[in-house]
Amino acid sequence: TDTIDKVAAKARGIEVVAAVGANAAAVAEQALALLLACAKSVVQLDARMHAGHWDKATHKSLELGGRTVGLVGLGAIGLRFAKMADALGMRVIGFDPFAKHLPDYVQSVSLETIWREADAISLHCPLTDENRGMLNAATLAQCKPGVIVVNTARGGLIDEAALLDAVRSGQVMAAGLDSFAVEPMTAGHPFQGEPRFILSPHIGGVTSDAYVNMGVGAARNALAVLHRTATV
């Protein structure tokens, strides 16, 4: 709901209610797909195979089992992703000042710990004035060399110029991105043509099932608000 002026809505007596969790499975699956594509060089190897190459003797992929994934945001989407990462045998650490009653396989840590210890970082938090550009030159420099960055949340969470520099230098092994600072992405964006950027057009939550869930969730929210209004 970050695109809605909630202050103006409240001033006019309009309730803003999210269909929480409606697309959690869809977005979490997209994040996992981007993580795997980065770790296993899926896009690059596919292009090489179609060009007639056979890189078995020279290519090594990254094994995720036993490695640490750091999640920023532990809401419905973040926890869904955490469950899948745990199933892969990954150590899951996360930061969310509002999260409570976390499952045993998620360790709550500080942001500094995520930057320092994560082999992969996945963003699952809303965009606010406080966290805008949270992944920037300074925080990326604190990360492990060769970290993977995944973002299926909001593009404004990342300083895109800093991420581009970090990928080109090798500080970031690869980035899997489904959201961007300016959307839609236009021709000539610096990420285009960069082989270690895996890009998708903000479609993490775009599935037939998620659309049904969002529609039903919105209808239920509207009915709940109308019911409360009628009984006041």
Beta strands, then each sheet from edge to edge (+ up, - down):
strand 1: 68-72
strand 2: 91-95
strand 3: 106-108
strand 4: 120-123
strand 5: 147-151
strand 6: 172-177
strand 7: 197-199
sheet 1: 3+ 2+ 1+ 4+ 5+ 6+ 7+
end
